[in-house]
């Protein structure tokens, strides 16, 4: 499909857009912490793919190349917005996800809040692994870093998430007792 896009095939680009836009939007949302910025990043990344598809060398999967473009744009957008670590924006999708239990919604909100407290580099590794199904080698290509760095970031992210979520659980139980 990317080869067809490189030749200017509009139908192939529309198909690529339909396939990747929702995934890129979700990914960029987690990095930028802003829905409007995420939409802008997803669109800009896909326009970059349209303009530069002929430069894709085939050394990685097309999706890795596309996500790499979106990752770099997301980091730039986050910096432009002046986001600081710990800034959290409520994800309305967590509340309206069709879940039927309050506990499920609360767990998702806790996890989303904890993910937002991670640095963009750590959050990207978690996002690409658990929400997009990429292997560490593919993530290394997307983030343009060694596989060992991806593994270290994942280990650090898991440790920090575990600490944040256990602290929140501990604080919630203390508040219930008081």
PEURSUL-V451935 format. One record per residue. N is the residue number from 1. PSI is psi in degrees with one decimal (* if undefined). OMEGA is omega in radians with two decimals (* if undefined). Layout:
# PEURSUL-V451935
N_PSI_OMEGA, N_PSI_OMEGA
This chain:
# PEURSUL-V451935
1_-39.2_-3.13, 2_-33.7_3.10, 3_-39.0_3.11, 4_-39.2_3.09, 5_-40.6_3.14, 6_-27.8_3.13, 7_4.3_3.09, 8_17.4_-3.13, 9_106.1_-3.09, 10_-39.7_3.14, 11_-39.9_3.11, 12_-39.0_3.10, 13_-41.0_3.11, 14_-39.8_3.10, 15_-44.0_3.10, 16_-42.0_3.13, 17_-47.4_3.12, 18_-38.2_-3.09, 19_-43.1_-2.99, 20_-25.5_-3.04, 21_-50.1_-3.12, 22_-39.7_-3.14, 23_-43.8_3.14, 24_-38.3_3.13, 25_-46.3_3.13, 26_-45.4_3.14, 27_-49.2_-3.12, 28_-33.5_3.11, 29_-40.4_-3.13, 30_-29.7_-3.12, 31_-43.4_-3.06, 32_-20.9_-3.06, 33_28.2_-3.08, 34_122.5_-3.07, 35_-43.0_-3.12, 36_-41.3_3.11, 37_-36.7_3.13, 38_-41.5_3.11, 39_-42.5_3.12, 40_-44.6_3.14, 41_-46.3_-3.12, 42_-46.2_3.12, 43_-44.6_-3.14, 44_-39.5_3.12, 45_-42.9_3.14, 46_-33.7_3.06, 47_-35.3_3.07, 48_-40.7_3.08, 49_-44.1_3.13, 50_-45.4_-3.08, 51_-28.4_-3.00, 52_14.3_-3.10, 53_-30.1_-3.14, 54_-14.4_3.12, 55_-10.1_3.12, 56_121.6_-3.04, 57_-7.7_3.13, 58_16.5_3.13, 59_-12.3_3.09, 60_178.3_3.06, 61_146.9_3.08, 62_-39.2_-3.13, 63_-35.2_3.09, 64_-41.6_3.12, 65_-44.4_-3.12, 66_-45.5_3.12, 67_-32.2_3.08, 68_-41.5_3.09, 69_-46.6_-3.12, 70_-36.7_3.14, 71_-48.3_-3.13, 72_-39.7_3.10, 73_-37.3_3.12, 74_-43.0_3.12, 75_-42.6_3.11, 76_-42.1_-3.14, 77_-41.4_3.12, 78_-43.5_3.13, 79_-41.7_3.13, 80_-38.1_3.14, 81_-16.3_-3.13, 82_28.3_3.14, 83_139.6_3.08, 84_157.8_3.07, 85_132.4_3.12, 86_-13.8_3.06, 87_126.6_-3.09, 88_132.6_3.06, 89_133.4_-3.10, 90_131.5_3.10, 91_103.6_-3.09, 92_-26.7_-3.14, 93_-24.4_3.13, 94_-34.2_-3.09, 95_-36.7_-3.06, 96_39.9_-3.08, 97_5.1_3.13, 98_-0.7_3.13, 99_141.7_-3.04, 100_0.9_-3.14, 101_141.5_3.12, 102_-38.5_-3.14, 103_-41.8_3.13, 104_-43.5_3.12, 105_-42.9_-3.13, 106_-41.3_3.11, 107_-41.9_3.13, 108_-40.4_3.12, 109_-41.0_3.12, 110_-45.2_3.14, 111_-42.8_3.13, 112_-42.6_3.13, 113_-40.8_3.12, 114_-41.9_3.11, 115_-38.4_-3.12, 116_-22.6_-3.14, 117_-12.9_3.08, 118_156.1_3.04, 119_157.3_3.14, 120_-33.8_-3.13, 121_-42.3_3.12, 122_-42.5_-3.13, 123_-39.1_-3.13, 124_-40.5_3.14, 125_-44.4_3.13, 126_-46.5_-3.13, 127_-48.7_-3.10, 128_-33.7_-3.14, 129_-58.1_-2.98, 130_-31.9_-3.08, 131_-20.7_-3.12, 132_-6.8_3.01, 133_24.2_3.13, 134_149.6_3.04, 135_160.3_-3.14, 136_-37.8_3.14, 137_-38.3_3.11, 138_-39.0_3.11, 139_-39.6_3.11, 140_-38.9_3.10, 141_-44.3_-3.12, 142_-46.8_-3.07, 143_-4.1_-3.13, 144_55.1_3.10, 145_165.3_3.13, 146_155.4_3.11, 147_-37.7_3.11, 148_-36.6_3.11, 149_-40.1_3.10, 150_-45.1_3.14, 151_-42.5_3.13, 152_-43.0_3.12, 153_-39.8_3.13, 154_-43.9_3.13, 155_-44.4_3.13, 156_-43.7_-3.14, 157_-45.8_3.13, 158_-43.5_-3.13, 159_-46.8_-3.12, 160_-39.8_3.11, 161_-43.7_3.11, 162_-46.1_3.14, 163_-46.3_-3.11, 164_-43.9_-3.08, 165_-34.3_3.11, 166_-35.8_3.08, 167_-43.3_3.13, 168_-40.9_3.12, 169_-40.6_3.14, 170_-43.5_3.14, 171_-38.3_3.13, 172_-41.8_-3.13, 173_-34.2_3.08, 174_-41.4_3.13, 175_-34.8_3.13, 176_-35.0_-3.14, 177_-38.1_-3.06, 178_*_*
